[in-house]
Amino acid sequence: MINQDFITYLLTKSTITDLVGTRIFVAKIPDATTARPAITVQKISDVHLRHHGGLAGVATTRLQLDVWGATSTSVDAVAEAVRLVLDGAGQVTMDGTKVIRTFLDGDNDVYSQAIDASDQGEFRVSQDWIVWHAEDTPG
């Protein structure tokens, strides 16, 4: 659910929605959505922190956020807007998730070549985010 909470939080930030509208999705852009730029978010991994007494009530989640677009300029602008909103953000609630801190762990640029003459290639910036957040522990 953290990926959906992350998306809900991004949708509250006008510096991002001014660029992508509501085109922020879990893992995959729906086939019917042709407008760009758009963002996808997917969870890569969770680490549930522990101490000698058991679970610490804190988890570290790695999320991959991809910005997709027709030009490198458009994807770079969205990726920078996301970075400025999220990098180092902390002590916020993202929908139902209490976030301690977010860190941009790295990013890279990708270009997907057109498959044939009827297709157009697509630019992408892929960002890896580390999100430290509170989690429930067994009673």
C-alpha positions in Angstrom: 0.0 0.0 0.0 2.9 2.4 0.4 3.1 2.8 -3.4 -0.5 4.0 -3.5 0.0 6.3 -0.5 3.1 7.7 -2.2 1.0 8.4 -5.4 -1.8 10.0 -3.3 0.8 12.3 -1.7 2.2 13.2 -5.1 -1.2 14.1 -6.4 -1.5 16.7 -3.7 1.5 18.6 -5.0 0.7 21.2 -7.6 4.3 21.5 -8.8 3.9 17.9 -10.0 0.2 17.8 -11.1 0.7 21.0 -13.1 3.0 18.9 -15.3 1.3 15.4 -15.3 -2.2 16.1 -14.2 -3.5 12.9 -12.5 -1.4 10.6 -14.7 0.4 8.9 -11.8 -0.1 5.1 -11.7 0.9 2.0 -9.8 3.5 0.0 -11.9 2.0 0.4 -15.4 0.4 3.2 -17.5 -3.1 2.0 -18.5 -3.3 1.3 -22.2 -6.0 3.9 -22.7 -3.8 6.6 -21.3 -1.8 8.1 -24.2 -1.1 11.6 -22.8 2.4 12.2 -21.6 4.2 12.9 -19.4 3.1 10.3 -16.9 4.5 8.7 -13.7 4.5 5.1 -12.6 5.5 3.9 -9.1 6.2 0.4 -8.0 7.6 -1.1 -4.8 10.9 -2.9 -5.3 11.5 -4.1 -1.7 10.8 -3.7 2.0 13.2 -4.1 4.9 11.4 -4.5 8.3 13.8 -3.2 10.9 14.4 -5.3 14.1 16.1 -5.0 17.4 16.7 -7.5 20.2 13.1 -7.2 21.3 11.6 -7.9 17.9 10.2 -5.7 15.2 11.1 -2.0 15.6 7.9 -0.6 14.0 9.9 1.0 11.2 10.4 -0.2 7.6 12.5 0.9 4.8 10.9 0.6 1.4 12.6 1.0 -2.0 10.3 2.5 -4.6 11.0 3.0 -8.2 9.4 6.0 -9.8 9.5 6.3 -13.5 8.7 9.4 -15.5 7.6 8.7 -19.1 7.4 11.2 -21.9 7.8 12.1 -25.6 10.8 14.4 -25.0 13.8 14.4 -22.7 12.9 17.9 -21.7 9.5 17.0 -20.4 10.7 14.0 -18.4 13.6 15.9 -16.9 11.2 18.7 -15.8 8.9 16.2 -14.0 11.7 14.3 -12.5 13.2 17.5 -11.0 9.8 18.6 -9.7 9.5 15.2 -8.0 13.0 15.5 -6.5 12.3 18.9 -5.1 9.1 17.7 -3.4 10.4 14.4 -2.0 14.2 14.4 -1.5 14.7 14.7 2.3 11.0 15.1 3.0 10.1 13.8 6.4 7.7 13.7 9.3 4.7 13.8 6.9 1.8 11.5 6.5 1.4 10.1 2.9 -2.3 9.1 3.0 -2.2 6.5 5.8 1.6 6.0 6.0 3.6 8.0 8.6 6.8 8.8 6.7 10.0 9.5 8.7 12.2 10.5 5.8 12.5 10.0 2.0 15.8 9.9 0.1 16.6 9.9 -3.6 19.0 6.9 -3.9 19.8 7.4 -7.6 18.3 8.0 -11.0 19.1 7.3 -14.6 17.9 8.2 -18.1 16.5 5.7 -20.5 15.3 5.9 -24.1 13.0 3.1 -25.5 13.5 2.8 -29.2 10.4 2.8 -31.4 9.3 -0.7 -32.3 8.3 0.2 -35.9 7.4 3.1 -38.1 3.9 3.3 -36.5 5.4 3.7 -33.0 7.3 6.5 -31.4 10.1 6.0 -28.9 9.7 7.1 -25.4 12.0 8.9 -22.9 12.1 7.9 -19.3 13.8 9.0 -16.1 13.9 6.2 -13.5 14.4 7.2 -9.8 15.0 5.0 -6.9 13.5 6.3 -3.6 14.2 5.0 -0.1 11.3 5.7 2.2 11.7 5.2 6.0 8.2 4.8 7.5 6.3 3.5 10.5 4.6 0.2 10.3 2.3 -1.8 12.5 3.8 -4.6 14.6 2.1 -7.8 15.9 0.3 -7.2 19.1 
